[in-house]
Amino acid sequence: MTAELVRGQNHPLPQTRLEIRISAGNPIVAGATLGDERGTVHGAEWVAHPASPQLAGIEVPKQAAAAHRLAVDLDAMPEHIHRVTVLLALPTGVGGPARFGAMAAPFVAVTGLDGTEIASYTITDLDSESAVAALELYRRQGAWKVRAIGQGYAGGLAAMLHDQGLERGADLAARINEAVARGMARSVAQPPPRTEGDGRVRTAAAGGGTDPAPDQPRQPQGAPAAGGPIDYQHPGRRTAAPPTPAPTAPPAAPGQPAQPVAGDASGWSMDERLYNQVWGMFEDLARTTAAYRSAVDFAESRMEQELDRVLSDPRTRVGPAADSARAEARAKHTDLVEQARAALDRDLAQLIAEAEVVEPALPPAYARWDSPVWQAYQVPMEVPMALRLGDLRLPECADLRIPMLVRLPLERGLWIDAGRSGSFDGPADSGELRRLAADAAVAIVARMLAVYPAGEFAVHVIDPAGSAAGSFAPLVGSGVLAEPPAAGAQGVSAVLAALTQRVDLVQMAIRSRATDALPPDMDTAEQLLIVHDFPHGFDDRAVTQLRYLADEGPSVGVHLMMVADREDARAYGPVLDPLWRSLLRLTPVADDHLADPWVGHAWTYEPSMVPPGSRVLGQVLGEAGRAAQALRAARARQSYGG
């Protein structure tokens, strides 16, 4: 039975191989310090944090996320370590809340490797604090216990580390924040939670295993949430009772798992239910893979310990007894790994079956380019919830690909990396890689133009040298661009000046609550700026304007897409680092650089490209272009008549 702790309360730990699961309403940083009998931390090497996630007996996540799992092996702790303190902190310089009082109370649970909770603690009464010592595992008379602490620090990580005896805590805090900023730049943002009145329900809530968010009622482990139609034997997918009837699966045969159904998730519409279902699949695959990897790590660790015991005793180091002990240790390892793989294969089979049902039912905004839904494409009347940017997969199951969906309107810009990443083998020719990057950008822009109603999305292109004229030809020829791609330094300056002015005007109007005073001829559509071949054609002023658009543009409907090789801008040094970190990096070839917001797996991203020889891109852009031109003509007639 789970012990629900309050501040200062302790509880014995019945086992030494543990997980610490953390969930919060926003991305947070998780780490741990190792202390002596007095709790003193004697150096940076006694702190596990995103820049140095592994110490003897503990491993912490490498990035900020709304949910974390920390792996703990108390038997592997050095003898001089008597306290393990779990630290939580808000990331700095990347947006989001600046204090814990502005977000949901963090929830921390100590569990066994099978997910069974031992003790839990909800950290309440936080206000201005930006860092908190959540709980500690401590050694007492040869046994380990857990104590709820909940000590917050308004001075952040630096103050917390200094309080634990670390003399140069500010330096380490700066290193941690820098590592977190780099990690968040490559992270796939999780779906935002539902807010009052927005009519949207989120399925993939943050939390480990079957743990709900702190403000949600708890469910028995392994049971589906109330009203949830099917759990598909996945690792604890949560569903809430949908506000409108959702499809239900046909009754399963006795002893057989329920069959998947497309749209079987919470939501006000099929669009939202499919979106939530896809994110549920993404979360399920992340968690079931994490459980498999954790089990394999445990099996290897136990085998190593047993082999070490055999080798440490001269009497059993050689001979039949030693051979028998080694064989037994390896047999246990094989058995544990096979059990873990069987559980993984079971969950993967269910997810593959679900993917086979869900993929054909996806609307154009979520569908692959080879989906039949594009053959009957018509310009929509409403903006969808999200857009598919590609596919994600893990090495444990290369055949299972989860659609990568991002919410609309975009909350951050996109960077199509035209350089070599080093993770996967792409084209050897850099010119071919740049062409693929431009083609990938056009495919994404075509999707955006296709899913927005006519007149609600405008695209501007900067191609200073005209080097991507071939890739941008479908956009130009279809008429979806109001103006041809800007070329030369003057073209760059004109486009940036116009968009910067637009951002300034809208921001001033919003601050002054005078949006009705905006110029009547100002285009109110969402704006997307595509910058190709950066920094060619950019001077210092243009670079400053670009950074301004990246930072301030998304909040007022101006978005940025960079198609560039970061190495081309190395002359600017670290001044452009914040720009690259603010963008979601995508690649024109398969690359394992994206991370999930739950356990931080390195996911292989595959871009969503138009199949060779397909005419779907021209068909979709032609339809969108005709609608845009008709709308512009109608507005011109109306203006002339007025």
C-alpha positions in Angstrom: 0.0 0.0 0.0 1.3 3.4 -1.0 2.4 5.7 1.9 1.2 9.3 1.0 3.7 11.4 2.8 3.5 14.9 4.2 6.4 17.3 4.7 8.9 15.8 7.2 7.4 12.3 7.3 9.6 9.3 6.5 8.9 5.8 5.4 11.1 2.6 5.1 12.2 1.4 1.7 11.6 -2.3 1.3 14.0 -2.6 -1.7 17.0 -0.9 -3.0 16.4 -0.9 -6.8 14.0 2.0 -7.2 12.5 4.5 -9.6 11.6 8.1 -8.6 8.8 9.4 -10.8 8.1 13.0 -11.0 5.2 14.9 -12.7 4.4 18.6 -12.9 2.3 20.8 -15.0 5.2 22.4 -16.8 8.7 21.3 -17.8 11.1 21.2 -14.8 14.7 20.1 -14.2 15.3 17.0 -12.1 18.6 16.1 -10.4 20.1 14.6 -7.3 22.9 15.4 -4.8 24.8 12.8 -2.8 25.7 13.8 0.7 27.7 12.5 3.7 26.3 11.8 7.1 25.6 15.5 7.6 24.1 15.9 4.2 27.1 17.9 2.9 27.8 17.8 -0.8 31.6 18.0 -1.2 31.9 18.9 -4.9 30.3 19.1 -8.3 31.1 15.4 -8.8 28.6 14.6 -6.1 25.7 16.1 -8.1 23.8 14.2 -10.9 22.2 16.7 -13.3 21.4 17.0 -17.0 25.0 17.9 -18.0 26.3 14.9 -16.0 23.3 12.5 -15.5 25.1 9.4 -14.1 26.7 8.8 -10.8 27.3 5.6 -8.9 23.9 4.3 -8.0 21.8 7.0 -9.7 20.8 8.3 -13.1 18.8 11.4 -13.8 17.2 12.7 -17.0 19.2 14.8 -19.5 16.6 17.4 -20.1 13.7 19.4 -18.7 10.3 17.7 -19.0 6.9 17.7 -17.4 7.5 14.1 -16.2 10.7 12.3 -15.1 12.0 9.0 -14.0 15.1 8.7 -11.9 16.8 5.3 -11.6 18.2 4.5 -8.2 20.3 1.5 -7.0 21.0 2.1 -3.4 23.2 -1.1 -3.2 25.6 0.6 -5.7 26.0 3.8 -3.5 29.5 4.3 -2.1 29.7 3.6 1.6 30.4 7.3 2.4 27.1 8.4 0.8 24.3 8.6 3.4 21.8 10.9 1.7 20.4 11.2 -1.8 18.4 14.4 -2.2 16.1 14.8 -5.2 16.2 18.3 -6.6 13.6 20.0 -8.8 14.1 23.4 -10.5 12.5 25.5 -13.1 14.5 26.0 -16.3 15.7 29.6 -16.9 15.9 31.6 -20.0 13.6 29.4 -22.1 10.1 30.7 -21.2 7.6 29.2 -18.9 6.8 29.9 -15.2 9.5 31.6 -13.1 8.2 30.2 -9.8 6.6 27.0 -8.6 3.6 28.9 -7.2 2.4 29.7 -10.7 2.0 26.0 -11.7 0.5 22.8 -10.4 2.0 21.3 -7.3 4.8 18.8 -8.3 4.1 15.1 -7.5 6.9 12.7 -6.6 6.6 9.0 -6.1 9.1 6.3 -5.1 8.3 3.1 -6.9 9.7 -0.4 -7.5 11.0 -1.4 -10.9 7.6 -2.8 -11.8 5.9 0.5 -11.1 4.4 -0.4 -7.7 4.3 2.7 -5.6 6.1 2.7 -2.2 5.7 6.3 -1.1 4.4 9.5 -2.8 4.5 13.2 -1.9 2.7 16.2 -3.4 4.8 19.3 -2.8 2.4 22.0 -1.8 2.6 25.5 -0.3 5.2 26.7 -2.8 5.2 30.3 -4.0 8.2 32.4 -5.2 10.5 29.4 -5.1 12.2 28.4 -8.4 14.0 25.3 -6.9 13.0 22.8 -4.3 14.6 19.9 -2.5 11.7 17.4 -3.0 12.7 14.4 -0.9 15.7 12.5 0.3 16.7 8.9 0.6 18.8 8.4 3.7 20.7 5.6 5.3 19.9 4.8 9.0 21.4 1.9 10.9 22.1 0.0 7.7 18.7 0.5 6.2 17.4 3.1 3.7 14.4 5.3 4.2 12.7 8.1 2.3 11.7 11.5 3.8 9.5 14.2 2.3 11.3 17.5 2.4 9.6 20.1 0.2 12.2 22.8 1.0 12.0 25.6 -1.6 14.5 28.2 -2.6 13.6 31.6 -4.1 17.3 32.0 -5.1 17.0 29.0 -7.4 19.5 26.2 -8.0 22.5 28.2 -7.0 21.0 28.9 -3.5 19.9 25.3 -3.1 23.3 23.9 -4.0 25.1 26.4 -1.7 22.8 25.4 1.1 23.9 21.8 0.8 27.5 22.8 1.2 28.7 23.3 -2.4 31.0 26.3 -2.5 30.7 27.0 -6.2 27.0 26.3 -6.5 26.4 29.3 -8.9 28.9 27.9 -11.4 27.3 24.5 -11.4 23.8 26.0 -11.6 24.9 27.9 -14.7 26.2 24.7 -16.3 22.9 22.9 -15.6 20.8 25.7 -17.0 22.9 25.8 -20.2 22.6 22.0 -20.6 18.8 22.3 -20.1 18.5 25.1 -22.7 20.3 22.9 -25.3 18.1 19.9 -24.5 14.9 21.9 -24.8 15.9 23.1 -28.2 15.7 19.6 -29.5 12.7 18.4 -27.5 9.2 17.6 -28.9 6.8 19.7 -26.9 4.1 17.7 -25.2 0.4 18.6 -25.8 -0.7 21.6 -23.6 -3.2 20.8 -20.8 -6.8 21.6 -21.1 -7.8 25.1 -19.9 -11.2 26.1 -18.6 -13.5 26.8 -21.5 -11.3 25.8 -24.4 -13.3 22.7 -25.0 -10.2 20.5 -25.4 -9.3 17.4 -23.4 -5.8 16.1 -23.3 -5.2 12.4 -23.2 -1.4 12.3 -22.8 -1.2 13.9 -19.4 2.2 14.2 -17.8 3.0 11.4 -15.3 4.8 8.2 -15.0 3.1 4.9 -15.6 -0.4 5.2 -14.4 0.3 8.2 -12.2 -2.2 11.0 -13.0 -1.3 14.6 -12.8 -1.2 16.0 -9.2 -4.6 17.6 -9.6 -6.3 14.5 -11.0 -7.9 11.7 -9.1 -5.8 8.6 -8.8 -6.7 5.4 -10.5 -5.9 1.8 -9.4 -2.7 0.7 -11.2 -3.4 -1.1 -14.5 -7.1 -0.1 -14.6 -8.5 2.1 -17.3 -9.7 5.6 -16.2 -13.3 6.1 -15.6 -15.1 6.3 -18.9 -12.1 5.3 -20.9 -13.2 2.9 -23.5 -10.1 0.8 -24.1 -6.6 0.6 -22.6 -5.2 -1.8 -25.3 -2.9 -3.3 -22.7 -0.6 -0.4 -23.0 1.4 0.9 -20.1 -1.3 2.9 -18.4 -2.8 5.1 -21.1 -5.3 7.4 -19.5 -8.6 8.5 -21.1 -11.3 10.7 -19.8 -15.0 10.4 -20.6 -15.3 12.1 -24.0 -17.7 15.1 -24.2 -19.1 13.6 -27.4 -19.6 9.9 -28.2 -16.4 8.3 -29.4 -16.1 5.2 -31.5 -16.2 2.0 -29.4 -14.4 -1.3 -30.2 -16.3 -4.4 -30.9 -16.4 -6.9 -28.0 -13.2 -8.9 -27.7 -13.2 -12.7 -27.8 -12.7 -14.2 -24.3 -9.1 -14.1 -23.4 -8.2 -11.8 -26.3 -7.3 -8.2 -26.1 -9.7 -5.5 -27.3 -9.3 -4.4 -30.9 -8.1 -0.9 -31.6 -10.5 1.7 -33.0 -9.5 5.0 -34.7 -10.6 8.0 -32.6 -10.9 6.1 -29.3 -9.7 9.0 -27.1 -11.1 12.0 -25.4 -12.1 15.0 -27.4 -14.9 17.3 -28.7 -14.4 16.2 -32.3 -12.9 13.4 -34.3 -10.0 15.7 -35.2 -9.2 16.1 -31.5 -9.8 12.5 -30.6 -7.3 11.4 -33.3 -4.8 14.0 -32.1 -5.0 12.7 -28.5 -4.9 9.1 -29.7 -1.7 9.7 -31.6 -0.1 11.4 -28.6 -1.2 8.5 -26.5 0.5 6.1 -28.8 3.7 8.2 -28.7 3.6 8.2 -24.9 2.9 4.5 -24.7 5.8 3.6 -26.9 8.1 5.9 -24.9 7.1 4.3 -21.6 7.0 0.7 -22.6 10.5 1.1 -24.2 11.7 2.8 -21.0 10.4 -0.2 -19.0 12.2 -2.6 -21.3 15.5 -0.7 -21.2 15.3 -0.4 -17.4 14.7 -4.2 -17.0 17.6 -5.0 -19.3 19.9 -2.6 -17.3 18.7 -4.3 -14.1 19.5 -7.7 -15.5 23.0 -6.7 -16.6 23.7 -5.0 -13.3 22.6 -8.1 -11.3 24.7 -10.4 -13.5 27.7 -8.2 -13.0 27.3 -8.2 -9.2 26.9 -11.9 -9.1 30.0 -12.4 -11.3 31.9 -10.0 -9.1 31.0 -12.0 -6.0 32.3 -15.2 -7.7 35.6 -13.5 -8.7 36.1 -11.7 -5.4 36.4 -15.0 -3.4 39.6 -17.0 -4.2 37.8 -20.2 -3.2 35.2 -19.9 -5.9 37.2 -18.1 -8.6 38.1 -21.2 -10.5 36.8 -24.8 -10.7 33.4 -26.4 -11.3 31.7 -24.2 -8.6 32.8 -21.1 -10.3 31.7 -22.3 -13.7 28.3 -23.3 -12.3 27.9 -19.8 -10.6 28.8 -18.0 -13.8 26.4 -20.2 -15.8 23.6 -19.5 -13.3 24.2 -15.8 -13.3 24.1 -15.7 -17.1 21.0 -17.9 -17.2 19.2 -15.4 -14.8 20.2 -12.6 -17.0 18.9 -14.3 -20.1 15.6 -15.2 -18.4 15.1 -11.6 -17.2 15.8 -10.1 -20.6 13.5 -12.6 -22.4 10.7 -11.7 -20.0 11.2 -8.0 -20.6 11.3 -8.6 -24.4 8.1 -10.6 -24.2 6.4 -7.8 -22.4 7.7 -5.3 -24.9 6.7 -7.4 -27.9 3.2 -7.7 -26.5 2.8 -3.9 -26.2 4.4 -3.3 -29.6 2.0 -5.7 -31.2 -0.9 -3.8 -29.8 0.6 -0.4 -30.9 1.3 -1.7 -34.4 -2.3 -3.0 -34.6 -3.5 0.4 -33.4 -1.3 2.3 -35.9 -2.7 0.2 -38.8 -6.2 1.3 -37.8 -5.4 4.9 -37.0 -3.2 5.9 -40.0 -5.9 5.4 -42.7 -8.4 7.5 -40.6 -6.1 10.6 -40.2 -7.3 13.8 -41.8 -5.0 15.7 -44.3 -3.3 17.7 -41.5 -2.2 14.5 -39.8 -1.9 12.2 -42.9 1.1 11.1 -44.9 1.5 12.5 -48.4 0.7 9.1 -49.8 -2.6 8.9 -48.0 -5.8 8.7 -50.2 -7.3 11.6 -48.3 -5.2 14.1 -50.3 -6.9 12.9 -53.6 -10.2 14.5 -52.5 -8.5 17.6 -51.0 -10.5 20.8 -50.7 -9.5 24.1 -49.0 -10.8 23.7 -45.4 -13.1 26.1 -43.6 -11.4 25.7 -40.2 -7.8 25.5 -38.9 -7.0 22.0 -37.5 -5.5 21.4 -34.0 -2.2 20.3 -35.3 0.1 19.5 -38.2 2.2 16.5 -39.1 5.9 17.3 -39.5 7.1 13.8 -40.0 7.4 10.4 -38.2 9.2 9.2 -35.1 10.5 5.8 -34.2 12.7 4.0 -31.7 15.3 1.3 -32.5 13.4 -1.4 -30.5 10.7 -1.4 -33.2 11.8 0.2 -36.5 8.6 -0.8 -38.2 6.4 1.3 -35.9 6.3 4.9 -36.8 4.3 7.5 -34.8 3.2 10.7 -36.5 5.0 13.7 -35.1 2.2 16.3 -34.6 2.7 19.9 -33.4 0.0 22.2 -32.3 -1.2 25.1 -34.5 -0.5 28.0 -34.5 3.2 27.2 -34.1 4.6 28.2 -30.7 8.2 28.1 -31.9 9.9 28.4 -35.2 11.3 25.6 -37.3 14.9 25.0 -38.5 15.4 22.6 -41.4 19.1 21.7 -40.9 20.9 21.7 -44.2 24.2 20.5 -42.6 25.5 17.1 -41.8 24.4 15.9 -38.4 26.8 13.0 -38.0 24.1 10.8 -36.5 22.9 9.1 -39.7 24.5 8.8 -43.1 22.9 11.2 -45.5 24.0 12.3 -48.9 27.7 12.7 -49.2 27.3 15.8 -51.4 26.5 18.9 -49.4 24.7 20.4 -52.4 22.3 17.5 -52.5 21.7 17.8 -48.7 20.9 21.5 -49.1 18.5 20.6 -51.9 16.8 18.0 -49.8 16.5 20.6 -46.9 14.8 23.0 -49.3 12.4 20.3 -50.6 11.6 19.3 -47.0 10.8 23.0 -46.2 8.5 23.2 -49.2 6.7 20.0 -48.2 6.0 21.4 -44.7 4.9 24.8 -46.0 2.6 23.1 -48.5 1.0 21.3 -45.6 0.5 24.6 -43.7 -1.0 26.2 -46.7 -3.3 23.2 -47.3 -4.8 23.1 -43.8 -5.4 26.8 -43.3 -8.6 28.4 -44.8 -8.0 30.7 -47.7 -6.6 34.1 -46.6 -5.6 32.9 -43.1 -2.0 32.0 -43.8 0.6 34.0 -45.8 4.1 32.9 -46.8 7.2 35.1 -47.4 10.4 33.6 -48.8 13.9 35.0 -48.6 16.3 33.3 -51.0 19.1 35.9 -51.3 21.1 34.1 -54.0 18.2 32.3 -55.7 19.9 29.0 -55.0 16.6 27.2 -54.1 14.6 28.4 -57.1 14.0 24.9 -58.2 12.6 23.8 -54.8 10.5 26.9 -54.4 9.1 26.7 -58.0 5.9 24.8 -56.8 5.1 27.7 -54.4 5.7 30.3 -57.0 3.9 28.6 -59.9 0.8 27.8 -57.8 0.2 31.4 -56.8 0.2 30.8 -53.1 2.9 33.4 -52.6 1.7 37.0 -52.7 5.2 38.0 -53.8 8.1 36.1 -55.4 11.1 35.1 -53.2 13.1 38.1 -52.1 16.7 38.2 -53.4 19.8 40.2 -52.6 20.5 42.3 -49.6 17.8 44.8 -50.5 15.2 42.1 -50.7 16.3 40.7 -47.4 16.1 44.2 -45.8 12.6 44.9 -47.2 11.0 41.7 -46.0 12.5 41.8 -42.6 11.5 45.5 -42.1 7.9 44.9 -43.1 7.5 41.9 -40.8 9.3 43.6 -37.9 7.0 46.6 -38.3 4.0 44.3 -38.3 5.1 42.7 -35.0 5.7 46.1 -33.4 2.3 47.4 -34.5 0.4 44.4 -33.2 2.2 44.3 -29.9 1.5 48.0 -29.3 -2.1 47.5 -30.2 -2.5 44.6 -27.8 -0.7 46.4 -25.0 -2.9 49.5 -25.5 -6.0 47.4 -26.0 -6.6 49.2 -29.3 -6.6 46.4 -31.9 -9.3 48.2 -33.7 -6.8 51.0 -34.5 -4.6 48.8 -36.6 -4.3 49.9 -40.3 -7.3 48.7 -42.3 -5.1 47.3 -45.0 -2.9 45.2 -42.7 -3.0 41.5 -43.5 -4.4 39.8 -40.4 -3.4 36.3 -41.6 -0.8 34.2 -39.9 2.6 35.0 -41.4 5.4 32.5 -42.1 8.9 33.7 -43.1 11.1 31.2 -44.9 14.8 32.1 -44.7 17.0 30.1 -47.1 20.8 30.0 -47.2 21.3 32.0 -44.0 23.4 34.1 -43.4 24.0 35.0 -47.1 22.7 38.5 -47.8 22.3 39.3 -44.0 24.2 42.2 -42.3 24.3 42.8 -38.6 21.0 44.8 -38.6 19.2 42.0 -40.6 20.5 39.4 -38.1 19.2 41.5 -35.2 15.8 41.7 -36.9 15.7 38.0 -37.5 16.4 37.2 -33.9 13.6 39.7 -32.9 11.1 37.9 -35.2 12.1 34.5 -33.7 11.6 35.8 -30.2 8.6 38.1 -30.5 6.9 36.9 -33.7 5.0 33.8 -32.6 3.0 35.6 -30.0 1.5 37.9 -32.7 1.2 35.5 -35.6 4.6 35.8 -37.3 6.5 32.6 -37.6 10.0 31.7 -38.8 11.4 28.8 -40.8 15.1 28.6 -41.3 16.6 26.4 -44.0 20.3 26.7 -43.1 23.5 25.0 -42.1 24.6 26.3 -38.7 28.2 26.0 -39.7 27.7 28.7 -42.3 27.0 31.2 -39.5 29.9 30.2 -37.3 31.5 33.6 -37.9 28.9 35.1 -35.6 30.1 32.9 -32.7 27.8 32.3 -29.7 25.7 35.4 -30.5 23.3 33.2 -32.6 23.1 30.3 -30.1 19.8 31.6 -28.6 18.4 31.8 -32.1 19.2 28.1 -32.9 17.9 27.0 -29.5 14.6 28.8 -30.0 13.9 26.8 -33.1 12.7 23.2 -33.4 15.4 21.4 -35.4 14.3 19.1 -38.2 16.4 17.2 -40.7 15.8 16.4 -44.4 17.2 12.8 -43.7 16.6 10.4 -40.9 18.3 11.5 -37.7 18.0 10.5 -34.0 18.1 13.9 -32.5 14.6 14.5 -31.0 13.6 13.7 -27.4 10.3 13.0 -25.9 9.0 15.0 -22.9 8.5 12.0 -20.6 11.7 9.8 -20.4 13.9 11.6 -22.9 14.5 8.8 -25.4 16.5 9.8 -28.6 13.8 9.4 -31.3 14.7 9.0 -34.9 12.9 11.7 -36.9 12.0 11.0 -40.5 10.7 14.0 -42.6 7.4 13.8 -44.3 8.3 14.0 -48.0 6.2 13.7 -51.1 6.7 10.3 -52.8 8.8 10.4 -56.0 6.7 10.9 -59.1 3.6 11.9 -57.1 1.5 14.9 -58.3 -0.1 15.4 -55.0 2.0 18.5 -54.1 1.0 20.3 -57.3 -2.6 19.3 -56.9 -2.8 20.6 -53.3 -0.9 23.8 -53.9 -2.9 24.4 -57.1 -6.1 24.2 -55.1 -4.8 26.4 -52.3 -3.4 28.9 -54.9 -6.7 29.2 -56.7 -8.5 29.9 -53.5 -5.9 32.5 -52.4 -6.0 34.3 -55.8 -9.8 34.3 -55.8 -9.8 35.8 -52.3 -7.3 38.5 -53.2 -9.3 39.4 -56.3 -12.5 39.7 -54.2 -10.8 41.9 -51.7 -9.4 44.1 -54.5 -12.9 44.5 -56.1 -14.3 45.3 -52.7 -11.6 47.9 -52.1 -12.1 49.4 -55.5 -15.8 49.5 -55.1 -15.4 51.2 -51.7 
